[in-house]
Structures are given as C-alpha cells and as structure tokens.
C-alpha cells in the first residue's frame, strides 16, 4: 500500500456567474447530477444576491454548508431560530429528517456566498436536524510564512475544527501571499476540490496554473493512507479546499430533498403536504 499520495489536478473549469433576476446572480462551482464523481458532495453554488431572492423552503436528507465571502446574511430555520452571518463566517446545517429554512441578504446588503450541499449517509438521512455556527474568529487558525490557514471542518496541518460531521469532510480557507506556498495532508481516499476566490497560483504535484473563479478537481487514491495537497501563490490568493470521504450510496434528488430511493423522495413530499414534515 502506498503511504503518501501526491495529488495532481485532474480538471480545471471556470465558473461563470449568470443573472437569474435583477437581485440574483449565480454560478455552479459543482454542477448537479455528477453524484458518483463528486461524492459525498452534491452541488455547490456561488451566489451574489440582494434581499428577497429566496423564501422559506424545506430540506431533507443532506447538509448545507454556507461560506460568507462578503455582506451580511440573515438566517432562519425551524430548528434553531434566527441568526446572522458576516464575511468569513460559515454555517453547517444538518437538515436530517426535515427543516424549513431561509437565508436572505440583510436590507441594503449585496451578499456574496458559497453554498455546498453535502450528502448524508443513508443511516443518518432522518437524523435530528442540527445547526452549527462556524464563526471566523472561533475556528482554528495558523499564520506562518505568508500563509493563513483556517480550518472549518476536519483536520489539516495540525489544526482540527470542532465541527460535528456525519459524512467526513475537510473544509479549509487559505489566504496566501504572492510567492508563498503551503502543503498539507488529507486522507488519500477523499474526493476533493479547490475554488479560487481571488488571485492566482499553481496547484498539485504537476503545478497546474489556475486563477480567480477557477474550480480545480483533485486526483485521489483510495489505496493511499494519506495524500498531499500543494498550493503555490503567484498572486495574493484566497482559496477554499473541500474534501470528503465518498459514501458510495445511491442518490435520488427532487427539488429540496436528497434521499436514496424514489420511495423516500415521495414520502418527503407527502410528509410536507400533510404537515408532518417537521414532527
């Protein structure tokens, strides 16, 4: 068995934001429907929005992970009540057996955010919903040699976040000065990708170049105990890393629900119509 696998970049794709309405522009960082390739991740959107884009809506069977790039976001859910997210904060919502929630820009704000959907294992699809605030000043952080590393979930470079997970996921924010570099370890079996919010650099053992609003999918090796991820900044750079253990389970999704079978999806709609969704 290979002990350490040095990851390369298997693909680079530019994310383009498209105007959906006068108050909402968005693009897919991870596009829906490629469940096997992106497992345990389902979709990720990069949203730019003003107040009024979304109303209160239901979810079941997965987790939403929101990272705030800019602006102030008001949040409500039927499990935990109301909250506010600020630039650099994140939130981790386990929808489980069912929540109704709303994320909306505060009045007068233009909000930039990333929202990732993480699949829940079949055994946890109907778990009790849970909400976690991940405040930027409370997450483990290290600054050295021109590299700021902040861990929102999982473990990276000796930093471990207190975030509770069902699917095992590592989420890291890097802010790297031009000319600086970092390298760290994640399990070799994890699927992983990087998304560049600002600047440019080279990535992986093959030094693949990429720049702002590029998403880079990383190679993996399920037989390796660990793997390295290397990042070199050619300009001041802000980049996010997401990596997680694949679940290897069937995915059936309809609108706001993500389950394992058509029957489970139909039951979610029936429960919602019958008023038993939040019981």
MOMO-V465972 format. One record per pair of residues at least 24 apart in sequence whose ideal C-beta (glycine too) atoms are under 6 Angstrom apart, sorted by the first residue. I is the first residue (numbers start at 1). J is the second residue. D is the distance in Angstrom with one decimal. If there is no record, write none. Layout:
I;J;D, I;J;D
//
This chain:
1;223;5.7, 2;224;4.6, 3;225;5.6, 4;226;5.5, 5;188;4.6, 5;221;4.1, 5;224;3.6, 5;227;4.2, 6;205;4.1, 6;228;5.0, 7;204;5.5, 7;218;4.7, 7;219;5.3, 7;227;5.1, 7;229;5.5, 8;204;4.4, 8;205;5.1, 8;206;4.5, 8;219;4.8, 9;203;5.3, 9;204;4.4, 9;208;3.9, 9;216;5.0, 10;217;5.1, 10;219;4.9, 11;217;4.6, 12;210;5.2, 12;214;5.4, 12;216;5.2, 13;215;5.3, 14;214;5.8, 15;46;5.9, 15;213;4.8, 15;215;5.8, 23;50;4.1, 23;52;6.0, 23;53;5.8, 24;49;4.6, 24;53;4.5, 29;195;5.3, 29;215;5.1, 35;251;4.1, 39;246;4.0, 39;247;5.8, 40;118;5.8, 40;119;4.7, 40;167;4.3, 40;244;4.7, 40;246;5.9, 40;247;4.9, 42;117;3.9, 42;119;5.6, 43;117;5.1, 44;116;4.4, 45;115;5.2, 46;114;5.7, 47;113;5.3, 48;112;5.3, 49;105;5.5, 49;111;5.5, 50;105;5.2, 50;110;5.9, 51;104;5.7, 51;105;4.6, 51;107;5.6, 56;100;5.4, 56;102;4.6, 57;256;5.8, 58;100;5.1, 58;256;5.4, 58;272;5.6, 59;95;3.9, 59;99;5.8, 59;256;4.9, 60;95;5.7, 60;98;4.7, 60;257;4.8, 60;268;4.9, 61;120;5.8, 61;125;4.7, 61;257;5.8, 61;258;4.3, 61;259;4.9, 62;95;6.0, 62;117;5.3, 62;119;5.4, 62;120;5.4, 62;258;4.3, 63;94;5.0, 63;118;4.3, 64;93;4.6, 64;115;6.0, 65;92;5.4, 65;116;4.3, 66;91;4.9, 66;113;5.7, 66;115;4.9, 67;114;4.5, 68;113;5.4, 69;112;3.8, 69;113;5.9, 70;112;4.2, 71;109;4.4, 71;110;5.6, 71;111;3.5, 72;106;4.2, 72;109;4.9, 73;103;5.9, 73;111;5.3, 74;104;5.2, 74;106;5.3, 75;103;5.3, 76;102;4.6, 77;101;3.7, 78;278;5.7, 79;129;4.3, 79;131;5.8, 80;131;3.8, 88;136;3.5, 89;135;5.5, 89;136;5.3, 90;134;4.0, 90;152;5.2, 91;133;5.9, 92;132;4.2, 93;131;5.3, 94;129;5.8, 94;130;4.1, 95;129;5.9, 96;127;4.1, 96;128;5.7, 96;129;4.4, 97;126;4.2, 98;277;4.6, 98;278;5.6, 99;129;4.6, 118;167;5.5, 118;169;5.9, 119;247;5.9, 120;166;5.4, 121;166;6.0, 121;247;5.6, 122;249;5.4, 122;260;5.1, 124;166;4.6, 145;180;5.9, 146;177;3.6, 146;180;3.2, 147;176;5.1, 147;180;5.3, 147;182;4.6, 148;175;4.2, 149;174;5.9, 156;184;5.0, 157;184;4.2, 167;244;5.8, 168;245;4.3, 169;244;4.1, 170;243;4.6, 171;242;5.5, 172;241;4.4, 173;240;5.8, 174;239;5.0, 175;238;5.3, 176;233;4.0, 176;237;4.8, 177;236;5.8, 178;233;5.4, 178;235;5.2, 178;236;5.2, 180;233;5.5, 181;232;4.1, 182;231;5.3, 183;228;5.5, 183;230;4.3, 184;229;5.9, 185;226;4.8, 185;228;5.8, 186;227;5.9, 186;243;4.9, 188;221;4.6, 188;224;2.8, 188;226;5.8, 188;227;4.1, 189;222;4.3, 190;243;4.1, 190;244;5.7, 190;245;5.7, 191;220;5.9, 191;246;5.6, 192;218;4.5, 192;243;3.2, 193;217;4.9, 193;242;5.8, 194;239;5.6, 194;241;5.4, 195;240;4.9, 196;239;4.9, 197;238;4.4, 198;238;4.0, 199;235;4.1, 199;236;5.1, 199;237;3.3, 200;234;5.1, 200;235;4.5, 201;231;6.0, 201;232;5.3, 201;233;4.5, 201;234;5.2, 201;237;5.1, 202;232;4.7, 203;231;5.7
//
